[in-house]
Amino acid sequence: MAKIYTLVNQKGGVGKTTSAINLGAFLGHYDQRVLIVDVDPQANATSSLGIDKQTVKKGTYEVMIGSTPLGPSILHNPRLKISILPSSPALAGAEVELMDVQKRDFRLREMLEPVVDRYDYILIDCPPSLSILTINGLLAAKDGVLIPVQCEYLALEGLGQLTDTLQRIKRSLYPELNVRGVLLTMYDGRTKLALDVVQEVHKFFPDRVFQTIIPRSIRLAEAPSYGLPITVYAPTSSAARAYAALAREILQQDGKPVPDVDEILSEE
């Protein structure tokens, strides 16, 4: 049965989609069956895998409103070793259309039930806001929430707000909701500020911060414009090595076979 993790942060630009795509790509590279679920109307995860969001006719929106089944809507890319339920701008309308639907907040969780045995990991990419779509993502997070945090000062303020949000949802809707791990992103070790942020995040979430830290990387920023994860676009870059280490760290914590730490991807 799949491990289901939701990537969430109410602050935009923290590397949430980048982490969903590249963590998923490395888990796929390490022989895990991975499904990315794009629950963001901006559809950045969809575009990052080379799919034109304007042409998506069967995706998250259609599945959530019940007009199409989930299975046929999933796209698989054997070269990238990853599957995705794509999104489109139409998904923004789902918030209105689901308003009067019974158990609307659990729609995504129920939607995923038929496929949980087909994958080892399901990663849900949420919009950078607290909306019906984000709440659906959180309530579907059977195995916890992954929180990417940018190594900049304002990220700490957003982290406090997110913590409050998670606590409210845990009290009112989903007592089992937990933080699987906090991922530090866009780290620049040349700055004292980045070091200070790392220390503060550890205070916020003792024993919940991943050892792996994702560095700031031009190659990582370029990859989505080519519709490729870092595993293919720049497999020997520092960012690729970091996401490879993150995938190994998660596999180890989940009690799954861990690839050799010295394994290096070859350029394709």
N, C-alpha and C positions, 0 to 999 in steps of 0.2 A: 504494500500500500504506500502511496506517495507521501513524502514529507511535504506539507504545504506551508510555505512561508510567504508572508506579505511584506513588501518593501514600502515603507511609508515615511513621510516627513511633510509636515504642513508647509515648510519652507521650500521654495523651488530652487533649482540650481545647485543641489547638494550632491548630485551624482547618483540619484535614485534609479533612474532608468538605465544609466550607464552600468550600474552595478547589477541590475537585474539581467541585462543582456550578457555581460561578460562573465559574471558568476555562472549563469546558465550555460554559456558556451563552454566554459572549462569543465563544468560537471558533465556535460555531454561528451567532451573530449576524453574524460575519464570513465567512459562507458556507462554513464547514468542516463536513463531516459528522462528527458527534461521537457517540460511544457511551460512556456511563458504565457501568462494571461494579461493582456493589455487592457486595463480598466480605466485608461485615461483618454478623454475625448481628443486631447492633443495628439494622441497616437504616436508618440515619439519612439516607443519600443518597436512598434510596427515599422516605422520608417527606418529605424536603425538596422533592421534586418533586410532592407532592400525592397520593402513592399510599399507600393503607392497607396497611401491611406484613402485617397479619393476614389480608388477603384474597388475597395472592399465592399462586397455585397452580402457576405455571410461572415459575421464577426461577433464581437462581444455584445454590441447593441442588439442585433437580431436574436441572439441566444437569450439575452436577459429579458427581452419583451415577449419571448416565446414564439417567435415567427419562424425559427429554424432550429433544428437539433444541434447539440454541441459537436458531436463526433465529426460530421462532414465539414464543419466550419474550421477545424484545426488544420493548419498548414505545416508541413514538415519539410525541412531542408536537410537532406542527407549530407551535403558537403559541410554545413555548419554544425551538424549533429544536434539539432535543436528544433523543437516544434513551437508554434505560437498560435494563440487565438488572437487574431488581429483586431485592432480597433479602427474607428473612423470618427470624423467630426459628428456624425449622427448620434454617437453615444451621449452627447450632451442632452439630447431630448429624452433619454431614458429617465432622467431625474424627475421630469414632469410626468411621464407615462407610468412610472412606478408609484407615483404618489398615493394612489388609492388601492394599490395591490396589497393583498393580505400577505403578511410576513415579508414585506418588501426588502427589509434589511438583511434577510437570509437568502435572498434570491441567488447570489453567486455561490454560496455554500451548497445549496441544493442542486444548482446547475452542474457543479463539478463532480458530484457523487458518482455518475455513471463511468467516469474515466479515472478515478483515483487508483485503480489497480493496473492501469496501463503505463503509469509513469513512476519513476523513483523520486522525482522532485517536481513540484509545481510552484513556480514563483509568480506572484501577483504584483504587478506594477500599478500603483494607485496614483491619482492626480494629486498635485500639491495643494490640497484644500480639504476641509472637513465637509464632505458632501455625502449624499446617499451612496454614491459609488465607492467612496473611501470607507464608509461604514460597512458596506458589503464586503470590501476587501479584508477589513479587520475581522469581521465575523467568520470569514472563510479561513482565517489563519489558524488552522488546526494545530500546527506545531510551533507557532510563534511569529513574532514580528521582527523583521530586520530593519534597523534604523540607520541609514547613511547620514553622517554628520560631517559637513564641510569644516575644515580646520581654520575657521575664521571666527572673529569675536561674535558677530550677530547670530551665528549658528547656535550659540549657547542660549540666547533668548528664545529662539524657536524650539530648542530642545525642552525647555521648561514648559512651554505651551503644549507641546506634544505629549509630555508626560502627564499633564493634567487631563488631556483628552483621553488618553488610554485608560486612566484611572476611572473616568466617568463611564466609559463604555464597559469597563470591567464590572463596575458596580451595577449598572442598569441593564445590560444586555448579555454580556458574555463573561461570566466569572472566571473562565479558564484562560482568558486572554493573557499572554505573557510575552515579554521581550526575549526573543531568541538570542539577539546579539546586536551590538552597536558597532557600526563600521565607520572608521575615520577615513575621510576621502580628501582629495586635493591637498595633500600634505606637502608643505615646502619646509624642509628641515633647516633651511638657511635663516628662517625667521624665528624670533623668540615667541611671537604670538602663536605660531603653530604649536610650539612646545607647551605653551600655557593652556591652549585649548585641549590638547591631549590629556593634560593633568586634570582639568576641570571635568571633562567627560568621564574620566575614571571615577571621580567623586560622585557624579550623578548616577552612574551605573557600575558600582563595584562588582567585579566578577562577571560582567556582561559585555565587556568590550573585547572585540576580536584582537588577537595579537597582530594580525596582518593589518598594515596601514597602506592605503592606496595613495601613491604619489601624484602630484600634479604632473600632467603629461600632455604634450602637444599631440603626440600620436594617438592617444586615447580620445582627444577632442576631435581629431580628424576622421576617425573610423566611421562614425555614423553617416557622414556625407557620402561614403562609399557603400553604405548598406552592409557593412561587415562588422562582426565583433573583433576584438583585439586578437583573438586566437588566430585569425586569418590575416588581418590587416598588418599587424606588427607583432608577430608571435615571440620575438626575442627582446621586445622593449621592456623597460622597467615596469610599466603598467601591466603588461601581460604577465610578467613574473609575479607581480603582486596578486593579481586575480587568480593565478594558478595556485599560489600559496593559500589564498582565502578558500578556494574550493577544497584543497586538501585539509585545511583546518576544520571545515564544516563536515567533511566526510569522516574525519577522525572522531569528532565529537558525536556524530550520529552513529558511530560504531560500524562504519562501512569500510571496505578495503581502500587503503590509501596508496596512491601511486608513489613511486620513488621521488623523494624531494628534489633530487638532482635532475629529474627529467626535464629536458628542454625541447620545446617545439621547434621544428625546422621551418624555415621560410617556405611558403607555398607560392 
